[in-house]
Amino acid sequence: RVPEGRGTRAVAANVDQVMVVTAILDPLPIPQLLDRLLVVAEANEISAALVINKVDLAAPDQLAARFRQAGYAVHSTSVRTGQGMADFAAALAGRISVVTGPSGSGKSSLLNWLQPGLRLRTAEISAKIRRGRNTTVSAVMLPLDGGGYLVDTPGFSEVGLWGIEPRELASCFPEFRGLLDECRFPDCRHRSEPGCAVLAAVARGEVRTDRYESYRALLEELETAPAHWE
């Protein structure tokens, strides 16, 4: 656990891919939280993709563009209309997949659609705070009729970056990777260093400013974190 007393929890092991699920509305997506989840997957060298759920409520185009430009596959899904569900199911077939994301994103509804008979609990969004109520309380591995397994994880509102070193963070952003060897200094942290290829790519619009700002926020968090975990 960390010095403040907040516990850490391993979610799953020996998985092929991570599917990060967010609702497009009800509750609103938090792109920085999605970035954090994707960074954790990248740090563990696990393939990751984004699932934008509840697209019957609003168009996912802007959010999808943010992550497609970063190099991620994006699935737009709706349990109500069936939109995108066949493609999502095909992406899971024969794989061991973790399905994760913030509370209220509709993970349990997605899994109930994919595997009829599961009857996983679902809940309405809290009208007061527009936040999902957590219905999955522990990680569960579920076999799929079409082959493969799903690991359904509890929803959450915070995700730690345990085990990631500040110097490793840039390589956890796929759109940065091809630029890192072009920086003038091998220990470049991509903040204000002269000859930084990442900063140049941001200036040219090749790397999105919002993704770069997310990197900066996570870097500051890692650099100011306690040196040792208890």
Phi, psi and omega in degrees: 000163180274163183304327180289352177097358178282132186280160172249153184215124174288136183268312183195164178223159175060044180255157180270325185206158177242128174254110180270117186255135172222149170278148174279340181200148176059067003270164178295147178290153175241095186304324181294326176291322177296318176303317182297315179297319179292323177298318179299317178297314180298319180297332178264009177057044178247131177301140183224153176215162179253138174243115177263109187261166179064037183287356171288346181269333182195158180286136183267008194304312184294315179294319179298319181297323180303317186269331175295321179296332177281351177105009183265144168290141181233127176251126176257121189229154172213120176292325183295317184258345184085000182301129175073358186289323180295318179294321178296316179298320180296325180291339181267339188300128177076007182245160169257108191241134169270130174252117186220165180157173182293158178301140178089001183283347177095024181300313183296322177296320177300314183291324176297324178291317183293323186231083181305140180103348179294318180055044175293145182293140173234163182215155176284160177284139177298120182293334184284315186245001180053043180233146182286148171269136184283122180252343175260123187254351176206157179290134182228131176268127186237126176286145178256140179299327181277006181100142181097180182223151173243137171253108178273126184246155176297147173287163181201167177245350178226144179224124179278162179249041184303132174087359180261126178274148179307321182292342182270346190298317184301325180287351177271002173252105187306325182287348177273333196302317181289354183257341192297323180285351181268351178293146182297322184250133183294337179259024182300132176258002171065044177249296181216013184293139176295144178075020180279120182288330179292314178299321178296321179292324176296316180297327179277352182085008180281333172244129183294140180298320182293324176291320178296318179296325176295318176302314182298319180295318180291323178298316178298320178299315181293321183288337181257001180289155176304145184291332184228143174265143179271000000 
